């Protein structure tokens, strides 16, 4: 004759089975089409390259050349964003020469270097770039569209 399985043991086994099953079931909010469109993996993450822009060796003096360089810098960021290559960008506080950042929606450092090399602030030496692999939420890819909806100008 077999011994009956204690109720506590059955309860524990059932809880483990449910936990195991739950790990294989997507969240009720999961949107597979959105995840795929953003390049998300099963964790909702993707690979990027974080570019830190630091003060470079050539400060362009105030005047028309500097103004033109920064107009080109902003136009370049817009182009990269429109191409889906720039997920996020913004200025930093300048402490220790850290001037700004890009989060590029590429996983390859060489591709990131080629993209950053198209920016006038890099070309003229006003800033230099430092590159780091970054694994973050694929939702960063939604920043561009959300920003358009909240920027008055």
Secondary structure, 3 states (H helix, E strand, C coil): CCCCCCHHHHHHHHHHHHHHHHHHCCCCCCCHHHHHHHCCCCCCEEEEEEEEEEECCCCCCCCHHHHHHHHHHHHHHHHHHHCCCEEEEEECCCHHHEEEEEEECCCCHHHHHHHHCCCHHHHCCCEEEEEEEEEEEHHHHHHHHHHHHHCCC
